[in-house]
Amino acid sequence: MNLSKIFSLVFASVQNKALAIAFAFSFLVFASPAAAHHAMGGKTPSNFIEGFYAGLAHPVIGFDHLAFIIAVGLFAAVKKQGFWIPLAFVGSAAIGTGLHLLSIDLPLVELAVAVSVFGFGVLLVTKNSPNYLVVAALAAIAGLFHGHAYGEAIFGAESMALWSYLAGFTIIQLVISGAAFFAGKKVLSGDLAIAPNLRSAGLVICGIGASLLASQISALIFPAA
């Protein structure tokens, strides 16, 4: 079963709002903000295989990144010329990683990532969201922060592991957003036996973003000793 089919089944299951809320709640119980994003348990990749594996894993094991990648894929399905939205995000994420590796710090990275997830969830729920150029610009801004967070896992690695890491997270983001795009197109075309909209999926992403945002705000107010 391909990723597009999996996403289609998920969207079918959450079209009912009650199911969407339950689905979101299950994510909220298990999601934690950026604490377990390292596929190698915090170890810096040391070769091509480790770098590539870490790059593939990072956007998937982090619920914040995964939710946002799905959101940009869905927007690609909703908007005319929407393919620019995930491309803007993925390209900007690579730049954000580069900034981190150059020791150029962005402020409040994890908070910004949480805001991006919540914000795109809200936009998906909104009936009249901005045009694709505005959404692509927002995705690019978000990409800088997501990419900066990705860079933490590869900081200090040798060049071979670094380039394979960049390749890994670029490929997996394109695959996931592409699968979300095709699943979204199926929903909107009515190929599935559900109402042709993606607002329930947006509600799920909203819930994940709200949980992550609350956690980040709490961490700022009550920092760990």
C-alpha positions in Angstrom: 0.0 0.0 0.0 1.5 3.3 -1.0 1.7 6.5 1.1 -1.0 8.2 -0.9 -3.5 5.4 -0.2 -2.6 5.5 3.5 -3.2 9.2 3.7 -6.5 8.8 1.8 -7.7 6.3 4.3 -6.7 8.5 7.2 -8.6 11.5 5.7 -11.6 9.3 5.1 -11.6 8.2 8.7 -11.4 11.8 10.0 -14.1 13.5 7.9 -16.5 13.1 10.7 -15.6 15.8 13.2 -16.0 13.6 16.2 -13.6 11.1 14.8 -11.2 14.0 13.9 -11.2 15.2 17.5 -10.5 11.7 18.7 -7.7 11.3 16.2 -6.2 14.6 17.2 -6.4 13.7 20.8 -4.5 10.4 20.2 -1.7 12.5 18.7 -1.7 14.9 21.6 -1.3 12.2 24.1 1.9 10.9 22.5 3.3 14.0 20.9 6.1 15.8 22.7 7.8 18.9 21.3 11.1 18.2 19.5 12.4 16.0 22.4 12.8 12.8 20.5 13.8 14.0 17.0 17.1 12.2 16.8 16.9 8.9 15.0 20.3 7.9 16.5 19.5 8.9 20.1 21.4 12.2 19.9 24.6 10.6 18.3 26.0 12.6 15.4 26.0 10.6 12.1 29.5 9.6 11.2 29.2 8.2 7.6 27.0 8.3 4.5 24.5 5.6 5.7 24.0 7.1 9.1 23.6 10.6 7.7 21.0 9.4 5.1 19.1 7.4 7.7 19.0 10.3 10.2 17.8 12.6 7.4 15.0 10.3 6.4 13.9 9.8 10.0 14.1 13.3 11.5 11.0 14.7 9.7 9.0 11.6 10.4 9.7 11.0 14.2 9.1 14.6 15.0 5.3 15.1 15.1 5.7 18.8 14.6 7.7 18.4 11.3 5.5 15.6 10.1 2.2 17.5 10.7 3.6 20.5 8.9 4.8 18.5 5.9 1.4 16.9 5.5 -0.2 20.4 5.8 1.9 21.8 2.9 1.1 18.8 0.8 -2.6 19.3 1.4 -2.3 23.0 0.5 -0.6 21.9 -2.8 -3.8 19.9 -3.5 -6.1 22.8 -2.6 -4.4 25.7 -4.5 -3.9 26.3 -8.2 -0.1 26.0 -8.8 0.0 24.7 -5.2 3.1 22.6 -6.0 5.1 25.7 -5.2 4.1 25.5 -1.5 5.9 22.2 -0.6 8.8 23.1 -2.9 9.2 26.5 -1.1 9.1 24.7 2.3 11.6 22.0 1.4 14.1 24.4 -0.3 13.8 26.8 2.7 14.3 24.0 5.1 17.7 23.2 3.5 18.6 26.9 3.8 17.6 26.8 7.5 19.8 23.8 8.1 22.7 25.6 6.4 22.1 28.6 8.7 22.4 26.4 11.7 25.6 24.8 10.4 27.1 28.2 9.9 26.2 29.0 13.6 23.6 31.6 12.5 21.0 31.2 15.2 17.3 31.9 14.7 15.2 33.0 17.7 12.7 30.7 19.5 13.0 28.0 16.9 10.9 25.3 18.5 8.2 27.9 19.3 8.2 29.1 15.7 7.9 25.4 14.5 4.9 24.9 16.8 3.3 28.2 15.6 3.7 27.1 12.0 1.9 23.8 12.6 -1.0 25.5 14.4 -1.1 28.3 11.8 -1.3 26.0 8.8 -3.9 23.9 10.6 -6.0 27.0 11.0 -5.5 27.9 7.4 -6.7 24.5 6.3 -9.8 24.9 8.4 -10.5 28.4 7.1 -12.9 28.5 4.2 -11.2 31.3 2.2 -7.4 30.9 2.8 -4.8 33.1 1.1 -3.6 32.4 -2.5 -0.8 30.1 -3.2 1.9 32.8 -3.3 1.1 33.9 0.2 0.9 30.3 1.5 4.2 29.5 -0.3 5.9 32.5 1.4 4.6 31.5 4.8 5.8 27.9 4.1 9.2 29.3 3.2 9.5 31.3 6.4 8.4 28.2 8.4 11.0 26.1 6.5 13.8 28.2 7.8 12.9 27.3 11.4 12.1 23.6 10.6 15.4 23.4 8.8 17.3 25.1 11.6 15.8 22.4 14.0 17.0 19.7 11.5 20.5 21.1 11.7 20.8 20.3 15.3 21.0 16.5 14.6 23.9 16.9 12.1 25.9 19.8 13.7 29.6 18.9 13.8 29.3 15.9 11.3 31.8 15.2 8.5 30.9 16.4 5.1 29.8 13.0 3.7 27.3 12.4 6.5 26.2 16.1 6.2 25.3 15.8 2.5 23.6 12.5 2.9 21.6 13.9 5.8 20.5 16.8 3.6 19.6 14.4 0.8 17.6 12.2 3.2 15.4 14.8 4.8 14.8 16.5 1.4 13.7 13.2 -0.2 11.4 12.2 2.7 9.8 15.6 2.8 9.0 15.5 -0.9 7.7 12.0 -0.6 5.4 12.8 2.3 4.1 16.1 0.9 3.6 14.4 -2.5 1.6 11.6 -0.9 -0.5 14.2 1.0 -1.0 16.1 -2.3 -2.3 13.0 -4.2 -4.5 12.0 -1.3 -5.9 15.5 -1.0 -6.6 15.5 -4.7 -8.5 12.2 -4.4 -10.6 13.7 -1.5 -11.4 16.9 -3.5 -12.2 15.0 -6.6 -14.8 12.9 -4.8 -13.0 9.6 -5.6 -13.4 8.7 -2.0 -16.8 8.1 -0.4 -16.5 11.2 1.8 -17.3 14.9 1.6 -14.9 16.6 -0.8 -13.0 18.9 1.6 -10.0 18.7 3.9 -11.2 20.7 6.8 -11.2 17.7 9.2 -7.6 17.0 8.3 -6.9 20.7 9.1 -8.7 20.2 12.5 -6.3 17.3 13.3 -3.3 19.4 12.4 -4.7 22.3 14.4 -5.0 20.1 17.5 -1.4 18.8 17.1 -0.2 22.4 16.7 -2.1 23.7 19.7 -0.7 21.0 21.9 2.9 21.7 20.7 2.4 25.4 21.1 1.0 25.1 24.6 4.0 22.9 25.6 6.5 25.5 24.2 4.8 28.4 25.9 4.8 26.4 29.1 8.5 25.7 28.8 9.2 29.4 28.3 7.1 30.4 31.3 8.4 27.6 33.5 11.8 26.7 32.3 13.4 23.5 33.5 15.8 23.9 36.3 
